[in-house]
C-alpha cells in the first residue's frame, strides 16, 4: 500500500484553538470564557500524539513489507537461475514443477494473488522431489517468503491501528468544533448586538463557518 496520509487538519485546529484561547484570555471582558475550549484542546493534542505514533508505525511497517517483497522477487530470480542451470531447459518437467511461469511473472503477481502464489512456490521448492543441488536456493526462497508473509501481517495490523487512531482523532476533532460553537454561543450571549466582535475572536476560516449563525442570532436579538 502507499504511505498513509498524515492528518494535517487537526494541526490546523490546534493552532486555531491556541489563537482563540489567547485572544479570549487577552480581553478582560471574556477572560472567564477561556476554559470553554480548554478541555477539547487538550484532548485533540493528545489524540494527535497517539495518531502520529501509529502513523509512524504504519509507514515503517509498509517499508518493511516493501523490502521483503523485493527480497522474495530476488530470491525467485536466483532460484530460477539455479533451476535452469540444473535442468538446462525451462520446459523440463522438473523446472516447470518448481516454476510454472517465468520468475518475473511469478514475482510480479498482483497484491491479491501474492500470498497464494508465494506459498505454492515455497511448497514446491521445499518438496522432497527438489534436487539436492537446488536445496540451498530453495531454503533462501522459503526464508524470503516467510519474511514477507510476517511483514505483511504486521503491516495489516499497523494499518488497522492507524485507522482506529484516525477515527478516534476525528471524533475528538468533532468535539473540538462543538466546543467552538459553544464558545461562540457564549460570546453571542455576552455581546448580542455585536456580531463583528463575536467573529473577531476566531480566525477567519473558523469565523466564516459561524457567520450565518451569528447573523441569525444578531437579528433575533434585535427583535
PyMOL commands that set and color helices and strands:
alter all, ss='L'
color gray80, all
select helices_A, chain A and resi 9-26+31-36+38-87+93-98+103-107+111-125+132-190+195-200+204-209+211-222
alter helices_A, ss='H'
color red, helices_A
deselect
rebuild
show_as cartoon
